[in-house]
Amino acid sequence: MSRLASTESPPPAGPELFQALAEPRRRQLLETLVSGVQEVGELSRRCDIPRTLVVHHLGVLRRAGLVQFQRRHAFVRPECLETLRRYFDLALTAAAISTLPR
Amino acid sequence: MSGDPVRGDPVRGETTDLVAAALQALGDATRRDIFERILARPSRIVFLAESAPVSRPAVSHHVRVLKEAGLVREEDGLLIATTDVLPAIRVYFDRLWFEASVGESWMRERFAVSRRMHWRGAEIGVAAPRSKSA
């Protein structure tokens, strides 16, 4: 499973991705993951979220393509964050254009 | 504490309540679809409701949530995407991406360079160059 996950192409900006990001605790987990914490128990301690809930949220993040697992450790996929950077970059450009005086 | 939804700093990879509200608003697929259509071209609720898969009151509700999140504003019934929150969201994901991909190696490289320059300065008997030139 983890082998497959690592070779997947970067996910499109789909509904699962945005749904995963809408939950404050999942964002907190994501922020903690990029700071270098990868182990479920440690994530649970740092974020003050029960272990079972951490596992659940990591599952949602994995299905959204944001996180992958290797040897029971969770890693954030930078390609997925790249997708989001591009999405909001385009959104900002589009918003800036639509606020131009006509 | 990282992830504090109220006092967060997007540059530190934390969400502010504005970023949190916007991401929460975009979590709904129909709402994000409406937002993208307003982004593409300023529009009115009537036009949005014509081609939306949901009822007109539902469209009004989604638009209200987008307005409350600061993503959309209304001018004489015309809905326009704002640039108020989007930069902060972009900075938030920039930071997360940076940390997840190049952050650590960049820091290591940067400190290695400044230390090398410091030692070179000591060797030839001049002050170490300021870190700006590193």
gemmi code that builds the backbone of each chain (N, CA, C; Angstrom):
import gemmi

chains = {
    "A": [
        ("MET", (0.832, -1.196, 0.000), (0.000, 0.000, 0.000), (0.869, 1.250, 0.000)),
        ("SER", (1.868, 1.282, 0.918), (2.693, 2.482, 1.008), (3.560, 2.655, -0.243)),
        ("ARG", (3.965, 1.515, -0.818), (4.745, 1.581, -2.053), (3.942, 2.235, -3.171)),
        ("LEU", (2.700, 1.767, -3.288), (1.808, 2.326, -4.304), (1.600, 3.816, -4.086)),
        ("ALA", (1.351, 4.178, -2.810), (1.051, 5.570, -2.486), (2.198, 6.490, -2.896)),
        ("SER", (3.436, 5.990, -2.778), (4.573, 6.862, -3.056), (4.770, 7.106, -4.545)),
        ("THR", (4.174, 6.242, -5.392), (4.362, 6.438, -6.819), (3.141, 7.088, -7.483)),
        ("GLU", (2.119, 7.378, -6.677), (0.931, 8.027, -7.238), (1.282, 9.401, -7.779)),
        ("SER", (0.556, 9.816, -8.816), (0.788, 11.153, -9.351), (0.179, 12.172, -8.399)),
        ("PRO", (0.652, 13.442, -8.474), (0.098, 14.449, -7.568), (-1.402, 14.550, -7.728)),
        ("PRO", (-2.119, 14.619, -6.602), (-3.577, 14.611, -6.671), (-4.117, 15.911, -7.239)),
        ("PRO", (-5.218, 15.842, -7.978), (-5.854, 17.070, -8.441), (-6.521, 17.760, -7.258)),
        ("ALA", (-6.849, 19.043, -7.435), (-7.506, 19.778, -6.358), (-8.961, 19.341, -6.280)),
        ("GLY", (-9.179, 18.122, -5.816), (-10.518, 17.530, -5.786), (-11.244, 17.784, -4.484)),
        ("PRO", (-12.527, 17.351, -4.413), (-13.326, 17.593, -3.215), (-12.740, 16.963, -1.951)),
        ("GLU", (-12.121, 15.773, -2.073), (-11.563, 15.112, -0.882), (-10.476, 15.967, -0.245)),
        ("LEU", (-9.689, 16.607, -1.111), (-8.577, 17.423, -0.630), (-9.086, 18.594, 0.215)),
        ("PHE", (-10.088, 19.301, -0.313), (-10.597, 20.472, 0.399), (-11.412, 20.082, 1.626)),
        ("GLN", (-12.078, 18.933, 1.518), (-12.826, 18.438, 2.670), (-11.853, 18.085, 3.798)),
        ("ALA", (-10.718, 17.494, 3.429), (-9.725, 17.117, 4.435), (-9.171, 18.352, 5.140)),
        ("LEU", (-9.037, 19.448, 4.407), (-8.429, 20.660, 4.960), (-9.402, 21.505, 5.771)),
        ("ALA", (-10.697, 21.188, 5.669), (-11.700, 22.015, 6.337), (-11.738, 21.764, 7.841)),
        ("GLU", (-11.150, 20.660, 8.300), (-11.219, 20.300, 9.710), (-9.997, 20.866, 10.457)),
        ("PRO", (-10.212, 21.689, 11.518), (-9.077, 22.323, 12.220), (-8.060, 21.319, 12.754)),
        ("ARG", (-8.531, 20.184, 13.258), (-7.585, 19.217, 13.836), (-6.729, 18.547, 12.767)),
        ("ARG", (-7.322, 18.369, 11.585), (-6.516, 17.781, 10.504), (-5.448, 18.760, 10.049)),
        ("ARG", (-5.774, 20.066, 10.055), (-4.748, 21.059, 9.710), (-3.662, 21.082, 10.776)),
        ("GLN", (-4.075, 20.959, 12.041), (-3.105, 20.936, 13.130), (-2.164, 19.735, 12.966)),
        ("LEU", (-2.728, 18.578, 12.594), (-1.911, 17.384, 12.367), (-0.931, 17.613, 11.220)),
        ("LEU", (-1.426, 18.244, 10.164), (-0.603, 18.529, 8.993), (0.573, 19.439, 9.369)),
        ("GLU", (0.265, 20.484, 10.160), (1.295, 21.423, 10.599), (2.343, 20.718, 11.464)),
        ("THR", (1.877, 19.788, 12.309), (2.794, 19.058, 13.177), (3.628, 18.072, 12.362)),
        ("LEU", (3.006, 17.465, 11.346), (3.723, 16.514, 10.487), (4.882, 17.186, 9.759)),
        ("VAL", (4.651, 18.378, 9.200), (5.737, 19.029, 8.455), (6.839, 19.518, 9.391)),
        ("SER", (6.516, 19.667, 10.688), (7.554, 20.074, 11.631), (8.452, 18.895, 12.020)),
        ("GLY", (8.157, 17.718, 11.472), (9.071, 16.600, 11.642), (8.586, 15.483, 12.561)),
        ("VAL", (7.375, 15.599, 13.089), (6.832, 14.532, 13.927), (6.094, 13.545, 13.033)),
        ("GLN", (6.450, 12.257, 13.078), (5.859, 11.300, 12.146), (5.120, 10.149, 12.816)),
        ("GLU", (5.341, 9.965, 14.099), (4.832, 8.763, 14.760), (3.494, 9.071, 15.420)),
        ("VAL", (2.546, 8.121, 15.316), (1.167, 8.367, 15.771), (1.104, 8.765, 17.250)),
        ("GLY", (1.824, 8.040, 18.097), (1.802, 8.336, 19.531), (2.291, 9.745, 19.826)),
        ("GLU", (3.386, 10.121, 19.147), (3.979, 11.449, 19.334), (3.032, 12.538, 18.809)),
        ("LEU", (2.402, 12.268, 17.659), (1.415, 13.210, 17.109), (0.275, 13.413, 18.095)),
        ("SER", (-0.174, 12.303, 18.698), (-1.275, 12.342, 19.654), (-0.903, 13.206, 20.859)),
        ("ARG", (0.335, 13.054, 21.347), (0.799, 13.850, 22.501), (0.913, 15.324, 22.128)),
        ("ARG", (1.600, 15.600, 21.021), (1.855, 16.992, 20.627), (0.577, 17.770, 20.354)),
        ("CYS", (-0.381, 17.099, 19.683), (-1.595, 17.802, 19.278), (-2.696, 17.679, 20.316)),
        ("ASP", (-2.466, 16.862, 21.335), (-3.469, 16.638, 22.371), (-4.772, 16.119, 21.746)),
        ("ILE", (-4.618, 15.128, 20.875), (-5.761, 14.480, 20.223), (-5.647, 12.985, 20.542)),
        ("PRO", (-6.759, 12.347, 20.956), (-6.703, 10.907, 21.263), (-6.144, 10.103, 20.086)),
        ("ARG", (-5.391, 9.072, 20.410), (-4.697, 8.261, 19.417), (-5.625, 7.748, 18.311)),
        ("THR", (-6.823, 7.247, 18.714), (-7.751, 6.691, 17.719), (-8.214, 7.769, 16.737)),
        ("LEU", (-8.363, 8.993, 17.273), (-8.795, 10.101, 16.427), (-7.662, 10.519, 15.480)),
        ("VAL", (-6.420, 10.462, 15.974), (-5.265, 10.763, 15.120), (-5.243, 9.785, 13.947)),
        ("VAL", (-5.451, 8.493, 14.246), (-5.451, 7.467, 13.198), (-6.553, 7.757, 12.178)),
        ("HIS", (-7.738, 8.125, 12.697), (-8.859, 8.439, 11.804), (-8.514, 9.625, 10.891)),
        ("HIS", (-8.029, 10.721, 11.488), (-7.721, 11.925, 10.699), (-6.593, 11.656, 9.697)),
        ("LEU", (-5.593, 10.873, 10.106), (-4.504, 10.536, 9.180), (-5.054, 9.745, 7.994)),
        ("GLY", (-6.060, 8.902, 8.269), (-6.703, 8.135, 7.194), (-7.379, 9.062, 6.196)),
        ("VAL", (-8.070, 10.082, 6.706), (-8.734, 11.053, 5.820), (-7.672, 11.809, 5.006)),
        ("LEU", (-6.594, 12.207, 5.663), (-5.515, 12.931, 4.971), (-4.857, 12.047, 3.910)),
        ("ARG", (-4.754, 10.747, 4.212), (-4.145, 9.826, 3.249), (-5.044, 9.652, 2.020)),
        ("ARG", (-6.346, 9.473, 2.270), (-7.272, 9.310, 1.143), (-7.321, 10.579, 0.288)),
        ("ALA", (-7.068, 11.744, 0.913), (-7.042, 12.998, 0.163), (-5.729, 13.164, -0.601)),
        ("GLY", (-4.761, 12.279, -0.317), (-3.478, 12.342, -1.010), (-2.451, 13.211, -0.313)),
        ("LEU", (-2.802, 13.771, 0.850), (-1.892, 14.690, 1.535), (-0.803, 13.979, 2.317)),
        ("VAL", (-1.106, 12.755, 2.738), (-0.189, 12.039, 3.630), (0.041, 10.644, 3.091)),
        ("GLN", (1.260, 10.131, 3.267), (1.509, 8.727, 2.949), (2.225, 8.074, 4.121)),
        ("PHE", (2.133, 6.755, 4.174), (2.735, 6.028, 5.293), (3.919, 5.218, 4.818)),
        ("GLN", (4.974, 5.229, 5.634), (6.112, 4.344, 5.392), (6.552, 3.776, 6.725)),
        ("ARG", (6.500, 2.474, 6.851), (6.878, 1.796, 8.102), (6.209, 2.437, 9.307)),
        ("ARG", (4.916, 2.547, 9.260), (4.092, 3.055, 10.364), (4.392, 4.514, 10.715)),
        ("HIS", (5.089, 5.209, 9.843), (5.309, 6.633, 10.045), (4.577, 7.407, 8.953)),
        ("ALA", (4.034, 8.560, 9.330), (3.271, 9.355, 8.368), (4.133, 10.481, 7.815)),
        ("PHE", (4.017, 10.727, 6.515), (4.759, 11.801, 5.861), (3.810, 12.642, 5.011)),
        ("VAL", (4.051, 13.936, 4.977), (3.269, 14.812, 4.119), (3.846, 14.735, 2.716)),
        ("ARG", (2.956, 14.680, 1.709), (3.436, 14.650, 0.323), (3.556, 16.082, -0.198)),
        ("PRO", (4.781, 16.562, -0.442), (4.960, 17.945, -0.889), (4.236, 18.231, -2.208)),
        ("GLU", (4.115, 17.192, -3.084), (3.450, 17.433, -4.377), (2.016, 17.896, -4.182)),
        ("CYS", (1.390, 17.373, -3.115), (0.004, 17.731, -2.856), (-0.095, 19.179, -2.382)),
        ("LEU", (0.877, 19.604, -1.579), (0.909, 20.999, -1.140), (1.197, 21.909, -2.330)),
        ("GLU", (1.982, 21.381, -3.271), (2.273, 22.111, -4.506), (0.976, 22.369, -5.278)),
        ("THR", (0.126, 21.346, -5.342), (-1.185, 21.487, -5.987), (-1.978, 22.622, -5.344)),
        ("LEU", (-1.959, 22.669, -4.008), (-2.721, 23.691, -3.281), (-2.133, 25.082, -3.487)),
        ("ARG", (-0.792, 25.170, -3.512), (-0.146, 26.464, -3.761), (-0.575, 26.994, -5.121)),
        ("ARG", (-0.571, 26.095, -6.112), (-0.935, 26.505, -7.465), (-2.408, 26.933, -7.521)),
        ("TYR", (-3.241, 26.165, -6.821), (-4.681, 26.476, -6.806), (-4.915, 27.884, -6.266)),
        ("PHE", (-4.308, 28.189, -5.109), (-4.580, 29.488, -4.488), (-3.831, 30.618, -5.184)),
        ("ASP", (-2.753, 30.279, -5.861), (-2.057, 31.254, -6.691), (-2.985, 31.712, -7.826)),
        ("LEU", (-3.579, 30.731, -8.507), (-4.527, 31.030, -9.589), (-5.747, 31.766, -9.064)),
        ("ALA", (-6.243, 31.327, -7.895), (-7.423, 31.966, -7.311), (-7.133, 33.435, -7.023)),
        ("LEU", (-5.942, 33.706, -6.477), (-5.570, 35.087, -6.153), (-5.465, 35.929, -7.425)),
        ("THR", (-4.858, 35.361, -8.458), (-4.738, 36.080, -9.727), (-6.121, 36.397, -10.290)),
        ("ALA", (-6.992, 35.386, -10.276), (-8.347, 35.580, -10.805), (-9.100, 36.637, -10.001)),
        ("ALA", (-8.953, 36.598, -8.663), (-9.644, 37.572, -7.812), (-9.095, 38.976, -8.064)),
        ("ALA", (-7.768, 39.074, -8.240), (-7.147, 40.380, -8.483), (-7.655, 40.969, -9.796)),
        ("ILE", (-7.806, 40.111, -10.816), (-8.305, 40.580, -12.111), (-9.751, 41.056, -11.997)),
        ("SER", (-10.561, 40.308, -11.219), (-11.977, 40.685, -11.159), (-12.215, 41.920, -10.298)),
        ("THR", (-11.215, 42.339, -9.507), (-11.394, 43.569, -8.725), (-10.843, 44.789, -9.455)),
        ("LEU", (-10.240, 44.564, -10.644), (-9.750, 45.696, -11.438), (-10.926, 46.567, -11.873)),
        ("PRO", (-10.743, 47.886, -11.899), (-11.833, 48.735, -12.389), (-12.094, 48.474, -13.874)),
        ("ARG", (-13.368, 48.423, -14.209), (-13.693, 48.142, -15.612), (-14.044, 49.419, -16.363)),
    ],
    "B": [
        ("MET", (1.869, 27.706, 20.629), (1.448, 26.347, 20.219), (1.040, 26.386, 18.754)),
        ("SER", (1.584, 25.485, 17.967), (1.242, 25.510, 16.553), (-0.213, 25.104, 16.377)),
        ("GLY", (-0.867, 25.730, 15.415), (-2.230, 25.344, 15.105), (-3.266, 26.069, 15.931)),
        ("ASP", (-2.860, 27.042, 16.757), (-3.844, 27.843, 17.468), (-4.698, 28.583, 16.452)),
        ("PRO", (-5.997, 28.272, 16.388), (-6.814, 28.818, 15.303), (-7.032, 30.322, 15.416)),
        ("VAL", (-6.823, 30.896, 16.606), (-7.089, 32.324, 16.763), (-5.838, 33.158, 16.531)),
        ("ARG", (-4.722, 32.751, 17.147), (-3.514, 33.557, 17.058), (-2.504, 33.018, 16.053)),
        ("GLY", (-2.971, 32.174, 15.167), (-2.052, 31.541, 14.235), (-1.363, 32.539, 13.315)),
        ("ASP", (-0.199, 32.149, 12.814), (0.564, 32.986, 11.900), (0.846, 32.163, 10.647)),
        ("PRO", (0.278, 32.569, 9.490), (0.457, 31.741, 8.296), (1.921, 31.588, 7.889)),
        ("VAL", (2.752, 32.599, 8.233), (4.171, 32.507, 7.889), (4.849, 31.405, 8.693)),
        ("ARG", (4.342, 31.142, 9.900), (4.884, 30.052, 10.700), (4.178, 28.736, 10.392)),
        ("GLY", (3.356, 28.727, 9.360), (2.638, 27.502, 9.022), (1.460, 27.260, 9.927)),
        ("GLU", (0.923, 28.317, 10.508), (-0.251, 28.170, 11.359), (-1.422, 28.906, 10.713)),
        ("THR", (-2.616, 28.413, 10.972), (-3.779, 29.084, 10.393), (-4.261, 30.208, 11.300)),
        ("THR", (-4.563, 31.345, 10.727), (-5.284, 32.378, 11.462), (-6.753, 32.019, 11.381)),
        ("ASP", (-7.586, 32.695, 12.170), (-9.005, 32.349, 12.090), (-9.592, 32.709, 10.721)),
        ("LEU", (-9.000, 33.695, 10.044), (-9.459, 34.036, 8.691), (-9.182, 32.897, 7.720)),
        ("VAL", (-7.949, 32.392, 7.756), (-7.589, 31.273, 6.885), (-8.444, 30.058, 7.232)),
        ("ALA", (-8.637, 29.829, 8.524), (-9.445, 28.685, 8.960), (-10.873, 28.795, 8.427)),
        ("ALA", (-11.469, 29.994, 8.545), (-12.844, 30.177, 8.083), (-12.942, 29.956, 6.574)),
        ("ALA", (-11.936, 30.458, 5.834), (-11.957, 30.311, 4.374), (-11.819, 28.841, 3.977)),
        ("LEU", (-10.899, 28.119, 4.612), (-10.712, 26.702, 4.273), (-11.938, 25.887, 4.666)),
        ("GLN", (-12.557, 26.281, 5.765), (-13.781, 25.605, 6.177), (-14.891, 25.841, 5.143)),
        ("ALA", (-14.976, 27.073, 4.652), (-16.000, 27.410, 3.658), (-15.774, 26.638, 2.362)),
        ("LEU", (-14.514, 26.440, 1.980), (-14.211, 25.783, 0.704), (-14.262, 24.258, 0.808)),
        ("GLY", (-14.469, 23.744, 2.018), (-14.522, 22.296, 2.207), (-15.736, 21.650, 1.562)),
        ("ASP", (-16.786, 22.446, 1.360), (-18.001, 21.936, 0.722), (-17.858, 22.066, -0.798)),
        ("ALA", (-18.057, 20.952, -1.507), (-17.789, 20.912, -2.949), (-18.679, 21.886, -3.728)),
        ("THR", (-19.966, 21.942, -3.374), (-20.891, 22.842, -4.082), (-20.499, 24.299, -3.853)),
        ("ARG", (-20.129, 24.599, -2.604), (-19.742, 25.969, -2.271), (-18.465, 26.372, -3.006)),
        ("ARG", (-17.525, 25.429, -3.083), (-16.276, 25.738, -3.782), (-16.558, 25.949, -5.275)),
        ("ASP", (-17.486, 25.165, -5.788), (-17.870, 25.320, -7.194), (-18.440, 26.722, -7.435)),
        ("ILE", (-19.298, 27.171, -6.532), (-19.882, 28.514, -6.647), (-18.775, 29.571, -6.557)),
        ("PHE", (-17.848, 29.369, -5.613), (-16.735, 30.311, -5.454), (-15.902, 30.392, -6.741)),
        ("GLU", (-15.637, 29.226, -7.340), (-14.830, 29.207, -8.565), (-15.535, 29.920, -9.718)),
        ("ARG", (-16.858, 29.805, -9.733), (-17.595, 30.489, -10.805), (-17.570, 31.996, -10.607)),
        ("ILE", (-17.641, 32.429, -9.329), (-17.533, 33.867, -9.055), (-16.114, 34.365, -9.375)),
        ("LEU", (-15.133, 33.521, -9.083), (-13.738, 33.852, -9.397), (-13.553, 34.075, -10.888)),
        ("ALA", (-14.136, 33.167, -11.664), (-13.974, 33.226, -13.111), (-14.614, 34.481, -13.684)),
        ("ARG", (-15.717, 34.903, -13.068), (-16.431, 36.072, -13.566), (-17.434, 36.526, -12.497)),
        ("PRO", (-17.410, 37.816, -12.107), (-18.383, 38.300, -11.131), (-19.802, 37.966, -11.593)),
        ("SER", (-20.625, 37.527, -10.645), (-21.940, 37.024, -11.040), (-23.007, 37.406, -10.015)),
        ("ARG", (-24.248, 37.032, -10.314), (-25.370, 37.284, -9.412), (-25.997, 35.976, -8.984)),
        ("ILE", (-26.676, 36.014, -7.840), (-27.268, 34.790, -7.310), (-28.207, 34.140, -8.323)),
        ("VAL", (-28.996, 34.961, -9.050), (-29.933, 34.405, -10.044), (-29.190, 33.551, -11.072)),
        ("PHE", (-28.081, 34.088, -11.613), (-27.333, 33.359, -12.640), (-26.693, 32.114, -12.064)),
        ("LEU", (-26.162, 32.257, -10.842), (-25.513, 31.108, -10.203), (-26.527, 29.989, -9.962)),
        ("ALA", (-27.762, 30.383, -9.548), (-28.789, 29.388, -9.228), (-29.256, 28.639, -10.469)),
        ("GLU", (-29.188, 29.316, -11.640), (-29.662, 28.698, -12.888), (-28.936, 27.394, -13.195)),
        ("SER", (-27.623, 27.390, -12.996), (-26.865, 26.203, -13.389), (-26.330, 25.407, -12.201)),
        ("ALA", (-26.705, 25.820, -10.988), (-26.242, 25.063, -9.824), (-27.127, 23.843, -9.610)),
        ("PRO", (-26.549, 22.748, -9.070), (-27.349, 21.533, -8.850), (-28.244, 21.638, -7.620)),
        ("VAL", (-28.233, 22.790, -6.954), (-29.046, 22.948, -5.739), (-30.038, 24.097, -5.901)),
        ("SER", (-30.975, 24.199, -4.945), (-32.032, 25.211, -5.025), (-31.462, 26.619, -4.832)),
        ("ARG", (-32.266, 27.612, -5.194), (-31.818, 28.992, -5.059), (-31.547, 29.404, -3.603)),
        ("PRO", (-32.434, 28.993, -2.636), (-32.102, 29.304, -1.234), (-30.771, 28.686, -0.805)),
        ("ALA", (-30.492, 27.473, -1.317), (-29.219, 26.824, -0.975), (-28.051, 27.628, -1.532)),
        ("VAL", (-28.209, 28.136, -2.763), (-27.159, 28.964, -3.368), (-26.950, 30.223, -2.538)),
        ("SER", (-28.076, 30.852, -2.100), (-27.981, 32.045, -1.260), (-27.214, 31.751, 0.022)),
        ("HIS", (-27.513, 30.589, 0.597), (-26.823, 30.207, 1.837), (-25.320, 30.055, 1.592)),
        ("HIS", (-24.946, 29.351, 0.523), (-23.522, 29.146, 0.218), (-22.823, 30.486, -0.002)),
        ("VAL", (-23.510, 31.382, -0.703), (-22.929, 32.704, -0.976), (-22.730, 33.470, 0.338)),
        ("ARG", (-23.717, 33.333, 1.240), (-23.599, 34.017, 2.535), (-22.364, 33.507, 3.299)),
        ("VAL", (-22.156, 32.185, 3.277), (-20.993, 31.612, 3.966), (-19.693, 32.135, 3.335)),
        ("LEU", (-19.673, 32.217, 2.000), (-18.477, 32.723, 1.301), (-18.217, 34.182, 1.661)),
        ("LYS", (-19.307, 34.947, 1.810), (-19.156, 36.363, 2.188), (-18.640, 36.486, 3.615)),
        ("GLU", (-19.203, 35.662, 4.515), (-18.769, 35.703, 5.916), (-17.314, 35.282, 6.055)),
        ("ALA", (-16.873, 34.398, 5.170), (-15.481, 33.937, 5.214), (-14.539, 34.958, 4.570)),
        ("GLY", (-15.099, 36.026, 4.001), (-14.272, 37.072, 3.407), (-13.759, 36.736, 2.013)),
        ("LEU", (-14.309, 35.679, 1.394), (-13.837, 35.273, 0.069), (-14.573, 36.026, -1.039)),
        ("VAL", (-15.777, 36.491, -0.720), (-16.631, 37.125, -1.728), (-17.256, 38.375, -1.125)),
        ("ARG", (-17.401, 39.421, -1.959), (-18.169, 40.578, -1.491), (-19.231, 40.911, -2.537)),
        ("GLU", (-20.215, 41.723, -2.102), (-21.331, 42.013, -2.988), (-21.386, 43.511, -3.262)),
        ("GLU", (-21.526, 43.857, -4.534), (-21.666, 45.259, -4.925), (-22.886, 45.396, -5.811)),
        ("ASP", (-23.946, 46.010, -5.307), (-25.203, 46.146, -6.041), (-25.680, 44.806, -6.594)),
        ("GLY", (-25.636, 43.780, -5.755), (-26.112, 42.467, -6.183), (-25.108, 41.657, -6.977)),
        ("LEU", (-23.996, 42.318, -7.347), (-22.967, 41.607, -8.103), (-21.966, 41.000, -7.123)),
        ("LEU", (-21.743, 39.684, -7.267), (-20.825, 38.988, -6.361), (-19.426, 38.972, -6.969)),
        ("ILE", (-18.450, 39.471, -6.198), (-17.074, 39.592, -6.685), (-16.140, 38.884, -5.705)),
        ("ALA", (-15.187, 38.139, -6.243), (-14.193, 37.480, -5.377), (-13.236, 38.545, -4.839)),
        ("THR", (-12.900, 38.460, -3.547), (-11.995, 39.446, -2.953), (-10.565, 38.900, -2.902)),
        ("THR", (-9.628, 39.825, -2.692), (-8.232, 39.406, -2.515), (-7.847, 39.530, -1.038)),
        ("ASP", (-8.842, 39.538, -0.141), (-8.569, 39.761, 1.286), (-7.868, 38.580, 1.964)),
        ("VAL", (-8.388, 37.382, 1.748), (-7.893, 36.213, 2.495), (-6.943, 35.353, 1.673)),
        ("LEU", (-7.097, 35.396, 0.340), (-6.332, 34.473, -0.518), (-4.815, 34.571, -0.320)),
        ("PRO", (-4.234, 35.790, -0.159), (-2.779, 35.825, 0.058), (-2.355, 35.062, 1.314)),
        ("ALA", (-3.114, 35.188, 2.392), (-2.768, 34.487, 3.639), (-2.864, 32.971, 3.463)),
        ("ILE", (-3.868, 32.524, 2.696), (-3.998, 31.079, 2.453), (-2.802, 30.593, 1.643)),
        ("ARG", (-2.405, 31.404, 0.678), (-1.268, 31.012, -0.157), (0.007, 30.930, 0.675)),
        ("VAL", (0.216, 31.914, 1.531), (1.394, 31.906, 2.405), (1.377, 30.674, 3.311)),
        ("TYR", (0.181, 30.328, 3.796), (0.042, 29.152, 4.667), (0.514, 27.884, 3.955)),
        ("PHE", (0.054, 27.683, 2.704), (0.457, 26.473, 1.973), (1.894, 26.567, 1.476)),
        ("ASP", (2.351, 27.791, 1.159), (3.761, 27.981, 0.802), (4.639, 27.476, 1.933)),
        ("ARG", (4.288, 27.907, 3.141), (5.088, 27.555, 4.298), (5.074, 26.034, 4.538)),
        ("LEU", (3.878, 25.435, 4.487), (3.782, 23.985, 4.694), (4.583, 23.247, 3.624)),
        ("TRP", (4.455, 23.701, 2.382), (5.196, 23.063, 1.286), (6.700, 23.191, 1.511)),
        ("PHE", (7.106, 24.391, 1.916), (8.527, 24.652, 2.137), (9.079, 23.722, 3.213)),
        ("GLU", (8.353, 23.633, 4.329), (8.787, 22.774, 5.432), (8.822, 21.317, 5.004)),
        ("ALA", (7.822, 20.907, 4.221), (7.709, 19.490, 3.852), (8.719, 19.096, 2.778)),
        ("SER", (9.203, 20.060, 1.998), (10.095, 19.668, 0.905), (11.517, 20.151, 1.095)),
        ("VAL", (11.765, 21.451, 1.010), (13.138, 21.934, 1.000), (13.594, 22.526, 2.324)),
        ("GLY", (12.671, 22.760, 3.245), (12.976, 23.495, 4.470), (14.247, 23.074, 5.173)),
        ("GLU", (14.320, 21.787, 5.499), (15.416, 21.325, 6.329), (16.759, 21.407, 5.608)),
        ("SER", (16.777, 20.939, 4.358), (18.044, 20.935, 3.635), (18.501, 22.363, 3.344)),
        ("TRP", (17.525, 23.253, 3.134), (17.863, 24.655, 2.880), (18.533, 25.268, 4.104)),
        ("MET", (17.948, 25.012, 5.289), (18.506, 25.543, 6.520), (19.913, 24.990, 6.746)),
        ("ARG", (20.079, 23.691, 6.500), (21.376, 23.059, 6.734), (22.423, 23.691, 5.817)),
        ("GLU", (22.033, 23.837, 4.554), (22.928, 24.424, 3.559), (23.318, 25.844, 3.965)),
        ("ARG", (22.320, 26.612, 4.360), (22.535, 28.011, 4.703), (23.495, 28.151, 5.880)),
        ("PHE", (23.290, 27.326, 6.910), (24.151, 27.422, 8.085), (25.546, 26.908, 7.769)),
        ("ALA", (25.626, 25.882, 6.921), (26.933, 25.359, 6.547), (27.725, 26.448, 5.829)),
        ("VAL", (27.075, 27.177, 4.934), (27.745, 28.227, 4.168), (28.242, 29.325, 5.103)),
        ("SER", (27.374, 29.794, 6.026), (27.786, 30.907, 6.877), (28.921, 30.472, 7.804)),
        ("ARG", (28.931, 29.196, 8.234), (30.004, 28.734, 9.104), (31.321, 28.667, 8.327)),
        ("ARG", (31.234, 28.185, 7.069), (32.441, 28.118, 6.236), (33.036, 29.505, 6.060)),
        ("MET", (32.174, 30.481, 5.790), (32.661, 31.826, 5.540), (33.270, 32.402, 6.809)),
        ("HIS", (32.689, 32.070, 7.932), (33.213, 32.530, 9.207), (34.628, 32.007, 9.414)),
        ("TRP", (34.818, 30.709, 9.131), (36.139, 30.111, 9.331), (37.150, 30.691, 8.361)),
        ("ARG", (36.727, 30.916, 7.136), (37.649, 31.498, 6.158), (38.100, 32.876, 6.599)),
        ("GLY", (37.139, 33.657, 7.129), (37.456, 34.983, 7.621), (38.490, 34.913, 8.725)),
        ("ALA", (38.351, 33.943, 9.629), (39.277, 33.798, 10.746), (40.672, 33.437, 10.242)),
        ("GLU", (40.725, 32.595, 9.190), (42.007, 32.149, 8.640), (42.837, 33.303, 8.122)),
        ("ILE", (42.174, 34.151, 7.314), (42.968, 35.205, 6.689), (42.965, 36.486, 7.521)),
        ("GLY", (42.458, 36.400, 8.731), (42.582, 37.495, 9.682), (41.676, 38.676, 9.436)),
        ("VAL", (40.519, 38.463, 8.827), (39.543, 39.555, 8.689), (38.276, 39.146, 9.416)),
        ("ALA", (37.441, 40.137, 9.668), (36.174, 39.843, 10.327), (35.323, 38.960, 9.428)),
        ("ALA", (34.561, 38.067, 10.029), (33.659, 37.211, 9.251), (32.631, 38.077, 8.551)),
        ("PRO", (32.348, 37.794, 7.272), (31.358, 38.586, 6.565), (29.994, 38.424, 7.220)),
        ("ARG", (29.194, 39.464, 7.084), (27.840, 39.387, 7.656), (27.047, 38.321, 6.952)),
        ("SER", (26.106, 37.780, 7.678), (25.333, 36.654, 7.124), (24.556, 37.056, 5.877)),
        ("LYS", (24.370, 38.369, 5.667), (23.605, 38.836, 4.504), (24.242, 38.369, 3.197)),
        ("SER", (25.596, 38.348, 3.198), (26.286, 37.975, 1.966), (26.354, 36.464, 1.796)),
        ("ALA", (25.887, 35.725, 2.786), (25.993, 34.261, 2.700), (25.053, 33.710, 1.647)),
    ],
}
model = gemmi.Model(1)
for chain_id, residues in chains.items():
    chain = gemmi.Chain(chain_id)
    for i, (resn, *xyz) in enumerate(residues, 1):
        res = gemmi.Residue()
        res.name, res.seqid = resn, gemmi.SeqId(i, " ")
        for name, pos in zip(("N", "CA", "C"), xyz):
            atom = gemmi.Atom()
            atom.name, atom.element = name, gemmi.Element(name[0])
            atom.pos, atom.b_iso = gemmi.Position(*pos), 0.0
            res.add_atom(atom)
        chain.add_residue(res)
    model.add_chain(chain)
structure = gemmi.Structure()
structure.add_model(model)
structure.setup_entities()
